[in-house]
Amino acid sequence: MKKSVLILMMTVVMLSMTALAGDDGNGGQPGAFRDLKIGGRPSAMGGAFTAIAEGGAGYLYNPAGLAQTRKYTAAFSYRAMKLDRRLGFASFALPAKEEARLSFDWLHAGTAPLESRDEQGNIIPGEDISYSENLIGVTFGKKFGKIVMLGGKLFYAQNDIANISAYTVGIDIGALIKIDVRKTFLYPAFPMLQIGVAMENLGASYRWSTGNYWITRGREQGASVDESFPANFRTGLALNSPSKYVVSGDLEISTSSIIKTHLGGEYIYKRLLSLRAGLDDLHPTFGLGFFKKFSGFGARVDFSYLTDKVDEGDDVLISFDVVF
């Protein structure tokens, strides 16, 4: 197959990657799949979750939120999108010693493979071109005193495009503060004020090298390129009446000069049903959740409906949390 044909097909895959995260403004940036909303509850609340960070996927928005986990928790989330795109997440969190918590998680993004064809349009066996990106992380969170929680995440990320791979390691850090405001004007509507801060993708950078790829195909040597992940800074504020309702807002700033806002709210009915709505950078989001206690464990299922951002259609996200 001519080099020009392969380059064209790889370009199509790269466009799919851009579309994968384009609806969140960071399409084309390394690690952009991390900006896609994951977890039924946070996504339904417009991504305004830095100051809340609860649940199996909550600490993706702020690693300090892991310190709130009191029991063993397993979480799963899946989001199927237009253009054969997919996003999945799984995590397991467990209590450690002295108000500390530990979790292990896996985040996957990808697109369906494309058939490779020669200049006559014939399929080339074994030459499918695909894109996938995986992130494996270990998160540690600890509570200090009654109001302060700190957390950090060490992650390994790998990107595979048409049999060319790049990988990196990086860290996220965060802080969460919960303040009792029952003696202020906010009470009785909101007895608790929560403040969250998080920094993501610190030190992460992909190094791409195409030399071996082209040498095995009898072509000239390729090139090496370094791509740094844009650092992402999140700050959030939440007014919370536990087990009743919460309103929250986030401001997100990236070193790639992207600024986004997130607003969200949740109403909880008898701890069984939750109704949610939000604005993800001014794009409406909606959702609901159900919680049920069983003998020895509890289960929660969350749905969110995310409206169209870049003329590619709405999509639905579903997630499950099991606490035992």
Phi, psi and omega in degrees: 000136180295148181300323182296324180293316181295319178300319179299317182291323177294327177297321178298318178297318179297323176295324176296322177298317179299318178294329182302321181244004184297331182290348176252012170089353185244020180304136181092344178276144176299138182074015184297335181297339178292340182275349176290140183290136179223149184089124185299319182289307181299320183291325178293335179265025175072014182079008179277076191228005183296325181268001179250296170051040179259161174088177185298327179254358185298322184285357170295334180269341177193110184299338179295335181297341179300331182297345179279345182290120183260339183230176173294133184223128173247135183226144179220141179213145179217137180225112176261127186239173178296167178062031178059034177264153181212152180215127182226156183212142174215143180210159174219122181243145182215149177291146174244211182264150169052062176063022179254152180225152180226144178215156176233133183217160180223128178239130182231137173226148179186175176230162176294147181291154175253141177287137174274137180226150177276185185293344175269358179090008180278140179291135178260112182301138176075010183245027176300141180249124183221169176230134171210150179221133182230144177228124177246126185228153172237124184242140177235131178226144182215142177265134179242113184070211184263341189235344188252133174231138178234151181206158177213152180227129172255127183228154173242127180237142178224137181239129179238123178227115175051047178068015171249130185238150172219150182215165181199166168237153180199178180224153169239147175224155181199165177220146180222131181236131176245122186242127175285117184243029182292345178260017179242179181293345180288338181273141013265000182299315182226102180282350183225135175250130181238136181233130181230145177221136179215147174233130188238155173068027181290125177080004184273136180201130175273141171243112181265135176222121183255008183300306182297326181299313183281330179297319179293347179251013175073024180253177179291162183296145180275208184224166176242135183224136175258133178234112180277137173293135174292129176291142184238130181243128182236138171224141185216158179224135180223138172253122194231131166245095190309135179066012178234296180198164179207144171234143185212159177213143180232150168237129184236128182230130180248151176290353173272018175068031177251128178240130181226152176240150180221133178228145181200162177209156181215138174240130184248125181254110176053030178061013181250320184234133178239132176248134188223153175204158180192179175231110178267095185053047178076006176259123185297143174226151181217159177182172176209160180219152179234136178234137181219131176268136175238180179290106177093351179201166176233151182228141178226136174238134183234137176241144172221146179243119185249123184283160183300139177246319185230046176058037178238010174097157175284164173211166185239140179238141178229141178218156180231138172235136175236123182246128182212000000 
